[in-house]
């Protein structure tokens, strides 16, 4: 599942975004992402990482430049936000069913798909629970399940684990990698964490402070599958150290 394993599935050309209030979030982003890649976008707060995801998803238009998605990909995008944004009055099952209901699928027609998605994220016993009965990590699992149940080809994740404790974050990192290797989506993952980016990714794009530009595009050549043992490996520590140095350069 190396970065060069497939044809580009996302291509950004001369992408710029200036908001109505005059803030320039992104300036001249050129980026191609291959099918099957796990790309992390890393950079300081306010550098336009979340804006970049929203532009790719079509949730906001660019001021200049172009977003090209291959093979009607816009129909097969899953988006996981930093907050789970679950419906508090609905069960786990109904929260995950929401995008399928909006697409016109009956409950009976997708029951098997929902059950399999919940099971893959350790939620099989919680389908009738409500969000207030779940921990923060479990609510994030529900949010991820809601994105995955649509069977996306491109998965966009905007700092989904930022508010979680370290133990829960590590476990969700490992679960996400396991599912990525099984399902072979293309992933673009926004994070502030050098350690998370290196653990997850086969490629990292490092962005400058606002207006966001790409400072570096780095391959991470650690082998998959990756598990908790990697976090104490010398190669992992070396990659994190070198990336931290580049991030310090970006901040400067």
Helices and strands as residue ranges (DSSP letters): G 3-5, E 8-18, E 24-34, E 38-43, H 49-57, E 64-69, G 73-76, E 77-80, H 92-102, H 107-120, G 124-126, G 131-133, H 136-148, E 154-158, H 166-183, E 186-191, H 194-200, E 203-207, E 214-219, G 228-232, H 234-251
